Amino acid sequence: HSHVFEVSVGHVHETLPSMILSSDSCQDDHVVFLHFGVSSQRSDFGLERYAYNEANFRCPDQRGLQPSGDLIVTTGLPSLASSLPLDDICQALCNDFPVSISTDPGRFLCNYLYYHSLFYSHNSTGAITCDTTSPQPSPSVGGDTAKKPTCYSLFVHVPPLEVIAMDKQLAFARQLIASLCKHITAKEKEIMIVK
């Protein structure tokens, strides 16, 4: 599934819970939440290693909200890291594309969305429910014992199209997805060998 997010906290809260619920009932063994966002400061593709539990927007979002000094998830850790092997993935891509690992996704909607995505990925065991009374779309663990997919999250900052053309960006996305599949499959095989 793909979705284009409006640059607003409200849209994240309106849309992400249903995406999470849909992934929770997925029949696949693995689900990857792969997010892309444009950064006018980048000249390469940036694989974001971390998201931070900080809602400190430098300017209002599209709906006029500008949180300052808030936590994204009140029960969340100060930062969360992608569980994907980003060093290996970056190495696999760097021969064909300008790519690097970033440790700072900013503190605007990219970080906001990524933190929620990582929070779910790190807590993706058991059934999830979304607290509709809270502005937080993050899931909580429920009592369902059905097998849930293993979830991964990655946010990629891309440069503007004036810096890297659309065809090159699409080629990067295709190769990134192939690399993610390869590394997730390899990780699964390692786990099976260890058992």
C-alpha positions, 0 to 999 in steps of 0.5 A: 500500500502507498499513501501520500501524507499531508504535512500535518499532525492531524493527518498522521493521527487520522491516517496512521492508525488504520494503516497500522491496523491493516498491517496488523492483519496482514498475512505476510511474515514481514511488513516494512513501513517505508517513508520518504520525505523531501529535504531541501538541505540534502544533495543525497539520499539519507537513510534515517537511523533514529527518530526522536520523541520531540515535537518541536516544530520550527514552523506550523504544519499545513493545518497551523499546528506548531507543537513546542516542547511536547513528547510525540508519544507520552510513554515513549523512549527519548529516541528509537532506532530502525532495526534494519541493518542500515550500514549494510543497506547503505553499502549495497546502494552506494555504488549506484546512488549518492546515499548516506546514513543520517542520525537527525531527521529534523524535528518536523513532521518527518521525525513525528511520523517516523517516531510513531512508525518506529514505536509501532514497529518496536511494539508489534507483538500481539494485537494492537488497538488505537486509543481514539480518545488520545491524539496519539495514534500509537498502538498498544498491545492487546490480548490477541495471540494470533501471529502478527508480522514482524514490522520494520520502519525506515524513513528516507530523506530525498533531495529536491527533484532539481538536485536528483531527477525523478527517474533516478529517485525512482530507480533508487526507491526500487533498488532500496526496496530490493535491498530491504527484501534481501536483508530481511530475508537474510536476517530471517535465515540467520534466525532459523539457523540459530534455532 
